Structures are given as structure tokens and as C-alpha cells.
Amino acid sequence: MTEPSTRRGFDWEAAGHALGETLDSYSALAVVGADPVATGRVAVGLARAQATRRHVAVGDLFAESPPIQELVQSDDPHGLVDSFLYGVSLSRIAYKVPDAGQLFVMQSGTEAPTYEEILPNPRWHRLAAGFREVGALLMLAAPASAPHIEDLVAALDGVVVVGEDAPRTLPLAAVVGSVRPPRAVVPETTAPVAAPAPRFSRRQLAALVGSLLTLALAGVALWLAYRPLAKSGHSALGPTPDTTKGITGVLPAVNSSGADSAAGIPGTSPLPHIANAGDSASAAAFAIELMAANTQAGAILKLQKDGKNLPAATFAPVMIQNAQWFKVIAGAFTARVDADTLLASLRRRKLLDAASGTVVRLPLAFLIDSAVPATAVAGMVATYADRGQPVYALRQPNGTAWLLVGAFESLEQSALYAESLRASGITPVLVYRKGRTF
């Protein structure tokens, strides 16, 4: 553990709480330091101060910050990493803290953060905008030494530095406050010391004292002139917004401009809209569920191994007993008999054993591209596969192809993957699956 957390007698959370009282004009802040304990305590203190009057979500971007982790009263290990890398809904990783006003916490997740991938993600800009829109506050505790920490701070309103050293990559203008223990006072020696020879005459001393009194009086006058600002309750960096206006639930869902939810607290995420609702009767809804992997990496591995032998192969996230799994799927047929035929073929070719695989009805998918020339399909699908995105093609009556990703039973199920697409910079367009497999 580094020095700040062991500084005896210093209350990091209380210091954070005191600073938190001055942060009404901010909507998204990073809290960075070398020590996950001290930094976490400061973040919690800041958040508790603000949670008495508005909604606050604290996220842990350390591998684990104990003061934040101990506020999570759930056995579900998913957190921010799972949301950014695997598309777990933020509504499933934000936990309300009992007896703490409007405070929510989000833990790190099932894996240590990959800072090179997570911190520069443009999604932070959208999250910050969502919190700003409703007067809520997002606070992210992160290591000061993390690569790309400056990218995270640039997406937010600023940074609070915990401890002695701010990251050199951060511009000073981004620092809105700091928390550090007072420096130790060196005790005076008790040994007798000979009095030094006087350096000034009495006349010089009188003149010096007069000058100091003049400066002191000028300083008092300036303090009295500006003292009303200290009582105004406003930060010197800007006016205080109406922090309760527009909040109808815990925190808002995705707004009309497409910005991310302000923490996506349970029950607030809207369902995607189906772009081609008139095609429901002719949807290529039947498919084969091949397996369920408990990680996205496991689903990708299955597609890399057998994908070339599977028509319309993809995967989709689903929630099973409050945990996210990834179902690997193949096929897209308008008639169940065609799906039954594919299942029998896969078992005969030993791509499935006799007990594996089941026919399912999954009419929905996200449209990635349309009117793709048939000659370009293979190359485009391979490019997406290299990125770990399970895109497949369905041939349309005019000879071109739709590129689709995922296959979903319902609007609710598709919402899990919609968030992952947004995080990748793709606007999710939900459609009924149409066409024939290649």
C-alpha cells in the first residue's frame, strides 16, 4: 500500500466530503490517485456529499478499490469492464447504496480494466452528456498511472487528484480540486540557541512594521470585499445548476439525441425500435442454438472454429439467472422444417453431438449494412470477424445482401446488444431478419 493511505490520523473520506460540497456545477469527474484505498475513500466522500441533493453514480476503474467494492451488496461480479467490453447493460451493474441518499456504485467487473481499450472509448463523452442533461453526477475512481488517463479526463468535466502527484499528462486546467494530507510539522528543538545579532536598527524595524501593517489592512479590505462570494454557495468555476430538474426516475434513459444513459439504473433503458415492422410475417425467424458460452471470448472461439461450416453464424448476449451468457446461433429460415434439416445435418457432420443443439425462434437482428453486392460479402464478413463482431449475411431478392449481427427473440433481449453496438460507435438499427443464407 502506498504512503497516502497509511498517513496516520488523516480521514480521506471526510476530506473528500468537504470538497464534494463545492462541486455542484460538475456532471462528470475523474478521481485519480496512486492508492486504490485512499482514492476510493475520497471518491465515496465526494459522492456522499453530492448524493444528498442529486443522483450520483460512482464507478471503480481500479482492478478493485475496497472502499467502493464494500458498498456493493450483490454477488454478481459484473461491472464497468463487462459493460464496455462485453455489452453488459449499465442498468445491471449499478447498485443503490442503502441509507446514502441518491448514491449508486458500479464495481470494476469480472476482469481487470484494459485501460488502453476502455479509457479512450468515445462512450465516456456520451455518458458525461447524459449526466449533464439531467443534472446528475458521474464520478470515476481511476489509477493516476493508467495509460490514457488524460483521454478519460478530457471526456469529463475535470479531475480531482488524490495524493501528492498529479499525472504529468493532465493539463492543469482540468484539475478542479485535490485532496492530500497536511505536511508533517518538524518539531522545534529544545536546546538553547544563542540569540542572533540584530539585523535592523530600531528605526528600520519601525518602518518595516508600518509597511506590514499597511499590507495587512489592504488584505483585510480585499477579504471583506470578496467575502460575500464565499456565502453564495456557488463554485468559483461556474453557476450551480438545478440538480433535480428533469429527473423522473433514478437516472435518465437514452435521450432523444442518442446519448448514452446517465448510468442506466435498473428499469430505465428504452427498448430498441424495429425499423421494418411490416416484415414480421415474412421474417427468417428459425435458427439453431448451438451452445451458450459464459464469456464473449468463448462464443468468438466457437465461431472461429466452426463458423465457416455454419450458415448465418452469430452470437447474442442473454441474461440467465442474473448473469450474462452468449448464445451461439446458426441459420435463418422462414420455415421450421428448414431449421430441423440444418440441425440434423450438423449432427451428421459431427459439428454437434446428438444431445446438443435446439431449434429456436429468433426473428430480430441488428442491420449493419444493406444493398451489399454479393461479391463483397465474404470480405466484409471476414473483416468484421477479425474485430470479434459476429456479422453474417442474408441474400435479398434483388441479389444484394443485408449484413446483420446477432439474433434475438424479443425487444428486451436485443437491448443487451444495442448498448454494445453504441459502445463500438455503431448506431443500432433493429430489423426483422429477411432473406436466405449464403
C-alpha positions, -999 to +999 in steps of 0.1 A: +000+000+000+014+034-008+020+062+017-012+082+014-035+055+028-012+049+057-009+086+067-019+083+104-048+104+115-060+116+081-096+110+072-097+107+034-134+103+031-141+133+053-117+154+032-135+142+001-169+150+016-157+186+024-145+191-012-177+174-025-198+203-011-182+226-036-188+205-068-224+213-076-216+227-110-200+195-123-216+165-140-188+141-147-154+139-128-125+115-126-109+109-092-073+098-097-046+087-073-019+061-068-036+043-039-069+025-046-079+028-009-073+065-004-087+073-039-118+052-033-124+068+001-121+103-014-145+093-043-170+079-018-168+111+003-173+133-027-202+113-038-219+112-004-218+149-002-235+153-036-259+124-032-279+143-005-293+166-033-289+148-066-283+114-082-247+103-082-230+071-096-195+062-086-176+038-108-145+018-099-118+017-126-091+003-104-088-035-105-107-031-073-110-002-049-120-017-015-140+014-003-161+013-034-164-025-036-176-028+000-207-007-009-218-033-035-243-056-018-245-082-046-228-115-056-230-105-093-194-098-102-202-078-134-191-042-136-178-014-159-153-037-177-181-061-187-202-032-198-175-016-220-160-048-234-189-072-235-220-051-236-235-058-202-262-032-196-253-004-171-287-010-156-274-043-143-241-031-128-253+000-108-262-008-072-280+017-049-263+022-016-287+019+014-291+050+036-269+071+013-294+094-004-293+090-041-259+072-043-252+043-067-219+024-072-205+004-101-177-021-095-148-029-118-161-062-131-151-097-138-117-087-153-091-061-146-096-030-167-078-029-201-070+008-199-057+011-234-091+000-247-115+014-221-102+049-212-101+063-248-136+050-256-158+077-270-187+064-250-174+084-220-184+116-238-219+103-243-222+092-207-210+126-195-235+143-217-263+122-204-255+130-168-251+167-177-285+168-193-303+159-161-281+174-135-268+141-122-231+133-114-209+106-127-177+100-107-149+076-118-121+065-095-090+055-115-053+050-111-032+081-118-007+060-137-033+043-160-024+047-197-047+072-215-059+087-182-058+120-200-083+108-226-108+098-198-104+132-181-109+150-215-142+133-219-154+146-185-157+179-167-124+176-149-104+156-123-098+155-086-063+145-077-057+124-046-023+124-030+009+144-038+015+139-075-009+146-104-003+127-137+020+148-159-002+141-189-031+160-173-035+197-181-036+219-150-068+235-162-086+201-159-078+198-121-109+210-102-096+201-068-071+180-048-071+160-016-039+154+003-029+152+040-012+181+056+025+180+056+042+169+088+054+197+110+091+194+121+092+198+159+113+227+173+145+219+191+145+224+228+182+230+231+192+266+240+202+287+210+223+318+212+203+350+202+214+362+168+228+397+164+202+422+154+200+428+116+180+461+118+181+493+137+151+504+157+143+530+131+144+503+103+122+480+124+096+507+129+095+514+092+092+476+084+064+472+109+045+501+094+047+486+060+035+452+071+005+468+089-004+487+057-003+454+037-023+436+063-050+463+063-052+461+025-055+424+027-084+426+052-102+451+029-099+428-001-111+398+020-142+418+032-149+429-004-150+394-017-163+376+014-200+375+001-189+352-027-180+326-001-215+327+013-232+325-021-230+287-023-217+288-059-185+274-071-160+299-084-158+280-116-194+285-126-231+287-116-248+258-098-274+241-120-308+230-108-297+194-099-332+180-095-349+193-127-358+166-152-351+135-131-382+114-132-367+080-121-334+072-106-314+083-136-324+090-172-325+066-201-311+073-235-321+108-246-335+119-279-301+128-293-288+093-288-265+100-259-258+072-235-279+068-204-267+086-173-257+054-156-285+032-169-300+025-135-324-005-135-356-002-154-348+030-173-333+018-206-357+021-235-363-007-259-350-005-295-374+004-323-380-021-351-372-004-384-392-028-407-422-037-385-442-046-416-419-076-424-428-095-392-449-121-411-420-130-435-392-129-410-365-156-413-371-164-376-360-200-372-324-209-362-303-234-343-290-226-309-256-244-308-243-236-273-242-210-246-208-196-235-203-178-203-179-153-219-179-135-252-144-149-258-159-184-257-185-175-282-159-160-305-138-191-302-167-213-313-173-192-344-136-191-353-135-229-351-167-238-369-181-206-384-171-215-420-193-246-418-222-228-403-247-206-423-256-172-408-234-179-377-235-153-350-239-150-312-261-129-289-259-120-252-287-132-229-293-130-192-295-164-174-301-163-136-289-127-134-256-134-153-248-126-189-242-155-213-236-156-250-257-180-272-240-191-304-266-194-332-266-206-368-292-204-396-321-180-406-352-197-420-388-187-426-399-224-421-391-246-390-386-276-412-355-260-428-341-254-393-348-291-384-329-301-416-299-280-407-298-294-371-298-330-385-270-321-409-248-306-382-252-337-360-245-359-390-213-340-398-202-342-361-204-304-357-229-311-329-233-342-308-267-360-306-277-342-274-267-306-284-285-280-305-321-270-305-344-251-329-353-217-317-373-187-330-352-156-332-368-131-356-348-100-348-313-088-356-293-056-359-288-043-395-251-033-401-253-027-439-277-032-467-275-034-505-241-051-503-230-066-536-228-104-533-192-103-545-182-082-515-200-102-488-172-127-479-146-100-475-168-077-454-179-106-431-143-116-426-133-081-417-160-079-390-150-113-377-114-101-373-128-075-349-147-101-329-181-089-343-204-118-353-217-103-386-234-126-412-252-120-445-286-128-458-292-127-495-321-104-506-345-110-536-326-085-558-293-103-554-277-080-529-272-088-492-280-075-458-252-076-432-267-084-398-254-091-363-270-111-335-303-129-335-329-121-308-362-135-295-376-102-283-370-064-280-359-069-244-332-094-254-320-072-282-315-042-258-285-060-243-266-060-276-277-025-286-256-010-259-225-029-271-230-016-306-232+020-294-200+015-274-184+004-307-196+035-325-223+017-344-259+031-344-281+001-337-309-005-363-332-033-352-349-052-380-368-084-387-344-109-403-351-112-440-335-132-468-318-165-474-285-177-460-254-177-482 
